[in-house]
């Protein structure tokens, strides 16, 4: 059974074009294990449940205080761990999936979901950005090395 949720909010991080990170339509097809977002700039992003679960940014999955998270151990995910049970909107900035194993603590921000969009065009753009970033020295202001997608250094 699919559920359709319409979100009409604004999310602006200053450096981001808010049209890129404003979801205007969210379709969670639980039976197919798929979440599709349409953005204000008309781009469409589709995640399968497995990919969405691997993106979980919560402290348990990604770690905290310098400690690795559960997903960093490269586990084999079970069918229950990747079965999308429900999807909630968190304010005007994130989605919160509920998984078949009961996990529900990951807030997948619209910025994260757009940044990690698995479509060919976005994958090419990410690869190009990574190539450009890898060939330039780290910012002297931050002394940061390669930045991980959730903001931490790797």
Contact map, one row per residue, 1 for C-alpha under 8 A:
1110000000000000000000000000111000000000000000000000000000000000000000000000000000000000000000000000000000000000000000000000000000000000000000000000000000
1111000000000000000000000011111000000000000000000000000000000000000000000000000000000000000000000000000000000000000000000000000000000000000000000000000000
1111100000000000000000000011110000000000000000000000000000000000000000000000000000000000000000000000000000000000000000000000000000000000000000000000000000
0111110000000000000000001111000000000000000000000000000000000000000000000000000000000000000000000000000000000000000000000000000000000000000000000000000000
0011111000000000000000001111000000000000000000000000000000000000000000000000000000000000000000000000000000000000000000000000000000000000000000000000000000
0001111100000000000000011100000000000000000000000000000000000000000000000000000000000000000000000000000000000000000000000000000000000000000000000000000000
0000111110000000000000111100000000000000000000000000000000000000000000000000000000000000000100000000000000000000000000000000000000000000000000000000000000
0000011111000000000001110000000000000000000000000000000000000000000000000000000000000000000100000000000000000000000000000000000000000000000000000000000000
0000001111100000000001110000000000000000000000000000000000000000000000000000000000000000000110000000000000000000000000000000000000000000000000000000000000
0000000111110000010001000000000000000000000000000000000000000000000000000000000000000000000110000000000000000000000000000000000000000000000000000000000000
0000000011111000010011000000000000000000000000000000000000000000000000000000000000000000000110000000000000000000000000000000000000000000000000000000000000
0000000001111111110010000000000000000000000000000000000000000000000000000000000000000000000000000000000000000000000000000000000000000000000000000000000000
0000000000111111010000000000000000000000000000000000000000000000000000000000000000000000000000000000000000000000000000000000000000000000000000000000000000
0000000000011111100000000000000000000000000000000000000000000000000000000000000000000000000000000000000000000000000000000000000000000000000000000000000000
0000000000011111100000000000000000000000000000000000000000000000000000000000000000000000000000000000000000000000000000000000000000000000000000000000000000
0000000000011111110110000000000000000000000000000000000000000000000000000000000000000000000000000000000000000000000000000000000000000000000000000000000000
0000000000010111111110000000000000000000000000000000000000000000000000000000000000000000000000000000000000000000000000000000000000000000000000000000000000
0000000001111001111111000000000000000000000000000000000000000000000000000000000000000000000000000000000000000000000000000000000000000000000000000000000000
0000000000000000111111000000000000000011100000000000000000000000000000000000000000000000000000000000000000000000000000000000000000000000000000000000000000
0000000000000001111111000000000000000011101000000000000000000000000000000000000000000000000000000000000000000000010000000000000000000000000000000000000000
0000000000110001111111100000000000000011000000000000000000000000000000000000000000000000000000000000000000000110010000000000000000000000000000000000000000
0000000111100000011111110000000000000011000000000000000000000000000000000000000000000000000010000000000000000100000000000000000000000000000000000000000000
0000001110000000000011111100000000001111000000000000000000000000000000000000000000000000000000000000000000000100000000000000000000000000000000000000000000
0000011110000000000001111100000000001111000000000000000000000000000000000000000000000000000000000000000000000000000000000000000000000000000000000000000000
0001111000000000000000111110000000001110000000000000000000000000000000000000000000000000000000000000000000000000000000000000000000000000000000000000000000
0001111000000000000000111111000000111100000000000000000000000000000000000000000000000000000000000000000000000000000000000000000000000000000000000000000000
0111100000000000000000001111100000111000000000000000000000000000000000000000000000000000000000000000000000000000000000000000000000000000000000000000000000
0111100000000000000000000111110011110000000000000000000000000000000000000000000000000010000000000000000000000000000000000000000000000000000000000000000000
1110000000000000000000000011111111100000000000000000000000000000000000000000000000000000000000000000000000000000000000000000000000000000000000000000000000
1110000000000000000000000001111111100000000000000000000000000000000000000000000000111100000000000000000000000000000000000000000000000000000000000000000000
1100000000000000000000000000111111000000000000000000000000000000000000000000000000000000000000000000000000000000000000000000000000000000000000000000000000
0000000000000000000000000000111111000000000000000000000000000000000000000000000000000000000000000000000000000000000000000000000000000000000000000000000000
0000000000000000000000000001111111100000000000011000000000000000000000000000000000110000000000000000000000000000000000000000000000000000000000000000000000
0000000000000000000000000001111111110000000001111000000000000000000000000000000000000000000000000000000000000000000000000000000000000000000000000000000000
0000000000000000000000000111110011111000000001111000000000000000000000000000000000000000000000000000000000000000000000000000000000000000000000000000000000
0000000000000000000000000111000001111100000111100000000000000000000000000000000000000000000000000000000000000000000000000000000000000000000000000000000000
0000000000000000000000111110000000111110000111000000000000000000000000000000000000000000000000000000000000000000000000000000000000000000000000000000000000
0000000000000000000000111100000000011111011110000000000000000000000000000000000000000000000000000000000000000000000000000000000000000000000000000000000000
0000000000000000001111111000000000001111111100000000000000000000000000000000000000000000000000000000000000000000000000000000000000000000000000000000000000
0000000000000000001111110000000000000111111000000000000000000000000000000000000000000000000000000000000000000000000000000000000000000000000000000000000000
0000000000000000001100000000000000000011111000000000000000000000000000000000000000000000000000000000000000000000000000000000000000000000000000000000000000
0000000000000000000000000000000000000111111100000000000000000000000000000000000000000000000000000000000000000000000000000000000000000000000000000000000000
0000000000000000000100000000000000000111111110000000000000000000000000000000000000000000000000000000000000000000000000000000000000000000000000000000000000
0000000000000000000000000000000000011110011111000000000000000000000000000000000000000000000000000000000000000000000000000000000000000000000000000000000000
0000000000000000000000000000000000011100001111100000000000000000000000000000000000000000000000000000000000000000010011100000000000000000000000000000000000
0000000000000000000000000000000001111000000111110000000000000000000000000000000000000000000000000000000000000000000011100000000000000000000000000000000000
0000000000000000000000000000000001110000000011111011000000000000000000000000000000000000000000000000000000000000000011000000000000000000000000000000000000
0000000000000000000000000000000011100000000001111111000000000000000000000000000000000000000000000000000000000000000000000000000000000000000000000000000000
0000000000000000000000000000000011100000000000111111100000000000000000000000000001110000000000000000000000000000000000000000000000000000000000000000000000
0000000000000000000000000000000000000000000000011111110000000000000000000000000001000000000000000000000000000000000000000000000000000000000000000000000000
0000000000000000000000000000000000000000000000111111111000000000000000000000000000000000000000000000000000000000000000000000000000000000000000000000000000
0000000000000000000000000000000000000000000000111111111100000000000000000000000000000000000000000000000000000000000000000000000000000000000000000000000000
0000000000000000000000000000000000000000000000001111111100000000000000000000000011000000000000000000000000000000000000000000000000000000000000000000000000
0000000000000000000000000000000000000000000000000111111100000000000000100000000000000000000000000000000000000000000000000000000000000000000000000000000000
0000000000000000000000000000000000000000000000000011111110000000000000000000000000000000000000000000000000010000000000000000000000000000000000000000000000
0000000000000000000000000000000000000000000000000001111111001100000000000000000000000000000000000000000001110000000000000000000000000000000000000000000000
0000000000000000000000000000000000000000000000000000001111101100000000000000000000000000000000000000000001110000000000000000000000000000000000000000010000
0000000000000000000000000000000000000000000000000000000111111110000000000000000000000000000000000000000011100000000000000000000000000000000000000000000000
0000000000000000000000000000000000000000000000000000000011111111000010000000000000000000000000000000000000000000000000000000000000000000000000000000000000
0000000000000000000000000000000000000000000000000000000001111111000011000000000000000000000000000000000000000000000000000000000000000000000000000000000000
0000000000000000000000000000000000000000000000000000000111111110000011110000000000000000000000000000000000000000000000000000000000000000000000000000000000
0000000000000000000000000000000000000000000000000000000111111111000111110000000000000000000000000000000000000000000000000000000000000000000000000000000000
0000000000000000000000000000000000000000000000000000000001111111111111010000000000000000000000000000000000000000000000000000000000000000000000000000000000
0000000000000000000000000000000000000000000000000000000000110111111110000000000000000000000000000000000000000000000000000000000000000000000000000000000000
0000000000000000000000000000000000000000000000000000000000000011111000000000000000000000000000000000000000000000000000000000000000000000000000000000000000
0000000000000000000000000000000000000000000000000000000000000011111100000000000000000000000000000000000000000000000000000000000000000000000000000000000000
0000000000000000000000000000000000000000000000000000000000000011111110000000000000000000000000000000000000000000000000000000000000000000000000000000000000
0000000000000000000000000000000000000000000000000000000000000111011111011000000000000000000000000000000000000000000000000000000000000000000000000000000000
0000000000000000000000000000000000000000000000000000000000111111001111111000000000000000000000000000000000000000000000000000000000000000000000000000000000
0000000000000000000000000000000000000000000000000000000000011110000111111110000000000000000000000000000000000000000000000000000000000000000000000000000000
0000000000000000000000000000000000000000000000000000010000001100000011111110000000000000000000000000000000000000000000000000000000000000000000000000000000
0000000000000000000000000000000000000000000000000000000000001110000111111110000000000000000000000000000000000000000000000000000000000000000000000000000000
0000000000000000000000000000000000000000000000000000000000000000000111111110000000000000000000000000000000000000000000000000000000000000000000000000000000
0000000000000000000000000000000000000000000000000000000000000000000001111111000000000000000000000000000000000000000000000000000000000000000000000000000000
0000000000000000000000000000000000000000000000000000000000000000000001111111100000000000000000000000000000000000000000000000000000000000000000000000000000
0000000000000000000000000000000000000000000000000000000000000000000000000111110000000000000000000000000000000000000000000000000000000000000000000000000000
0000000000000000000000000000000000000000000000000000000000000000000000000011111011000000000000000000000000000000000000000000000000000000000000000000000000
0000000000000000000000000000000000000000000000000000000000000000000000000001111111000000000000000000000000000000000000000000000000000000000000000000000000
0000000000000000000000000000000000000000000000000000000000000000000000000000111111100000000000000000000000000000000000000000000000000000000000000000000000
0000000000000000000000000000000000000000000000000000000000000000000000000000011111100000000000000011100000000000000000000000000000000000000000000000000000
0000000000000000000000000000000000000000000000000000100000000000000000000000111111100000000000000011101000000000000000000000000000000000000000000000000000
0000000000000000000000000000000000000000000000001100100000000000000000000000111111110000000000000011000000000000000000000000000000000000000000000000000000
0000000000000000000000000000010010000000000000001000000000000000000000000000001111111000000000000011100000000000000000000000000000000000000000000000000000
0000000000000000000000000000010010000000000000001000000000000000000000000000000001111110000000001111000000000000000000000000000000000000000000000000000000
0000000000000000000000000000010000000000000000000000000000000000000000000000000000111110000000001111000000000000000000000000000000000000000000000000000000
0000000000000000000000000000010000000000000000000000000000000000000000000000000000011111000000001110000000000000000000000000000000000000000000000000000000
0000000000000000000000000001000000000000000000000000000000000000000000000000000000011111100000111100000000000000000000000000000000000000000000000000000000
0000000000000000000000000000000000000000000000000000000000000000000000000000000000000111110000111000000000000000000000000000000000000000000000000000000000
0000000000000000000000000000000000000000000000000000000000000000000000000000000000000011111111110000000000000000000000000000000000000000000000000000000000
0000000000000000000000000000000000000000000000000000000000000000000000000000000000000001111111110000000000100000000000000000000000000000000000000000000000
0000000000000000000000000000000000000000000000000000000000000000000000000000000000000000111111000000000000000000000000000000000000000000000000000000000000
0000001111100000000000000000000000000000000000000000000000000000000000000000000000000000111111000000000000000000000000000000000000000000000000000000000000
0000000011100000000001000000000000000000000000000000000000000000000000000000000000000000111111100000000000001110000000000000000000000000000000000000000000
0000000000000000000000000000000000000000000000000000000000000000000000000000000000000000111111110000000000111100000000000000000000000000000000000000000000
0000000000000000000000000000000000000000000000000000000000000000000000000000000000000011110011111000000000111100000000000000000000000000000000000000000000
0000000000000000000000000000000000000000000000000000000000000000000000000000000000000011110001111100000111110000000000000000000000000000000000000000000000
0000000000000000000000000000000000000000000000000000000000000000000000000000000000011111000000111110000101100000000000000000000000000000000000000000000000
0000000000000000000000000000000000000000000000000000000000000000000000000000000000011110000000011111011100000000000000000000000000000000000000000000000000
0000000000000000000000000000000000000000000000000000000000000000000000000000000111111100000000001111111100000000000000000000000000000000000000000000000000
0000000000000000000000000000000000000000000000000000000000000000000000000000000111111000000000000111111000000000000000000000000000000000000000000000000000
0000000000000000000000000000000000000000000000000000000000000000000000000000000110100000000000000011111000000000000000000000000000000000000000000000000000
0000000000000000000000000000000000000000000000000000000000000000000000000000000000000000000000000111111100000000000000000000000000000000000000000000000000
0000000000000000000000000000000000000000000000000000000000000000000000000000000010000000000000000111111110000000000000000000000000000000000000000000000000
0000000000000000000000000000000000000000000000000000000000000000000000000000000000000000000000011110011111000000000000000000000000000000000000000000000000
0000000000000000000000000000000000000000000000000000000001000000000000000000000000000000000000010000001111100000000000000000000000000000000000000000000000
0000000000000000000000000000000000000000000000000000000111000000000000000000000000000000000000011000000111110000000000000000000000000000000000000000000000
0000000000000000000000000000000000000000000000000000000111000000000000000000000000000000010001111000000011111000000000000000000000000000000000000000000000
0000000000000000000000000000000000000000000000000000001110000000000000000000000000000000000001110000000001111101100000000000000000000000000000000000000000
0000000000000000000000000000000000000000000000000000000000000000000000000000000000000000000011100000000000111111100000000000000000000000000000000000000000
0000000000000000000011100000000000000000000000000000000000000000000000000000000000000000000011100000000000011111110000000000000000000000000000000000000000
0000000000000000000010000000000000000000000000000000000000000000000000000000000000000000000010000000000000001111111000000000000000000000000000000000000000
0000000000000000000000000000000000000000000000000000000000000000000000000000000000000000000000000000000000011111111100000000000000000000000000000000110000
0000000000000000000000000000000000000000000000000000000000000000000000000000000000000000000000000000000000011111111110000000000000000000000000000000000000
0000000000000000000110000000000000000000000010000000000000000000000000000000000000000000000000000000000000000111111110000000000000000000000000000000000000
0000000000000000000000000000000000000000000000000000000000000000000000000000000000000000000000000000000000000011111110000100000000000000000000000000000000
0000000000000000000000000000000000000000000000000000000000000000000000000000000000000000000000000000000000000001111111000110000000000000000000000000000000
0000000000000000000000000000000000000000000011100000000000000000000000000000000000000000000000000000000000000000111111100110000000000000000000000000000000
0000000000000000000000000000000000000000000011100000000000000000000000000000000000000000000000000000000000000000000111110110000000000000000000000000000000
0000000000000000000000000000000000000000000011000000000000000000000000000000000000000000000000000000000000000000000011111110000000000000000000000000000000
0000000000000000000000000000000000000000000000000000000000000000000000000000000000000000000000000000000000000000000001111111000000000000000000000000000000
0000000000000000000000000000000000000000000000000000000000000000000000000000000000000000000000000000000000000000000000111111100000000000000000000000000000
0000000000000000000000000000000000000000000000000000000000000000000000000000000000000000000000000000000000000000001111111111110000000000000000000000000000
0000000000000000000000000000000000000000000000000000000000000000000000000000000000000000000000000000000000000000000111111111111000000000000000000000000000
0000000000000000000000000000000000000000000000000000000000000000000000000000000000000000000000000000000000000000000000011111111100000000000000000000000000
0000000000000000000000000000000000000000000000000000000000000000000000000000000000000000000000000000000000000000000000001111111110000000000000000000000000
0000000000000000000000000000000000000000000000000000000000000000000000000000000000000000000000000000000000000000000000000111111111000000000000000000000000
0000000000000000000000000000000000000000000000000000000000000000000000000000000000000000000000000000000000000000000000000011111111100000000000000000000000
0000000000000000000000000000000000000000000000000000000000000000000000000000000000000000000000000000000000000000000000000001111111110000000000000000000000
0000000000000000000000000000000000000000000000000000000000000000000000000000000000000000000000000000000000000000000000000000111111111000000000000000000000
0000000000000000000000000000000000000000000000000000000000000000000000000000000000000000000000000000000000000000000000000000011111111100000000000000000000
0000000000000000000000000000000000000000000000000000000000000000000000000000000000000000000000000000000000000000000000000000001111111110000000000000000000
0000000000000000000000000000000000000000000000000000000000000000000000000000000000000000000000000000000000000000000000000000000111111111000000000000000000
0000000000000000000000000000000000000000000000000000000000000000000000000000000000000000000000000000000000000000000000000000000011111111100000000000000000
0000000000000000000000000000000000000000000000000000000000000000000000000000000000000000000000000000000000000000000000000000000001111111100000000100000000
0000000000000000000000000000000000000000000000000000000000000000000000000000000000000000000000000000000000000000000000000000000000111111100000000000000000
0000000000000000000000000000000000000000000000000000000000000000000000000000000000000000000000000000000000000000000000000000000000011111110000000000000000
0000000000000000000000000000000000000000000000000000000000000000000000000000000000000000000000000000000000000000000000000000000000001111111000000000000000
0000000000000000000000000000000000000000000000000000000000000000000000000000000000000000000000000000000000000000000000000000000000000001111101111100000000
0000000000000000000000000000000000000000000000000000000000000000000000000000000000000000000000000000000000000000000000000000000000000000111111110000000000
0000000000000000000000000000000000000000000000000000000000000000000000000000000000000000000000000000000000000000000000000000000000000000011111110000000000
0000000000000000000000000000000000000000000000000000000000000000000000000000000000000000000000000000000000000000000000000000000000000000001111100000000000
0000000000000000000000000000000000000000000000000000000000000000000000000000000000000000000000000000000000000000000000000000000000000000011111110000000000
0000000000000000000000000000000000000000000000000000000000000000000000000000000000000000000000000000000000000000000000000000000000000000011111111000000000
0000000000000000000000000000000000000000000000000000000000000000000000000000000000000000000000000000000000000000000000000000000000000000011101111110000010
0000000000000000000000000000000000000000000000000000000000000000000000000000000000000000000000000000000000000000000000000000000000000000010000111110000011
0000000000000000000000000000000000000000000000000000000000000000000000000000000000000000000000000000000000000000000000000000000000000100010000011111000011
0000000000000000000000000000000000000000000000000000000000000000000000000000000000000000000000000000000000000000000000000000000000000000000000011111101111
0000000000000000000000000000000000000000000000000000000000000000000000000000000000000000000000000000000000000000000000000000000000000000000000000111111111
0000000000000000000000000000000000000000000000000000000000000000000000000000000000000000000000000000000000000001000000000000000000000000000000000011111100
0000000000000000000000000000000000000000000000000000000010000000000000000000000000000000000000000000000000000001000000000000000000000000000000000001111100
0000000000000000000000000000000000000000000000000000000000000000000000000000000000000000000000000000000000000000000000000000000000000000000000000011111110
0000000000000000000000000000000000000000000000000000000000000000000000000000000000000000000000000000000000000000000000000000000000000000000000000011111111
0000000000000000000000000000000000000000000000000000000000000000000000000000000000000000000000000000000000000000000000000000000000000000000000011111001111
0000000000000000000000000000000000000000000000000000000000000000000000000000000000000000000000000000000000000000000000000000000000000000000000001111000111
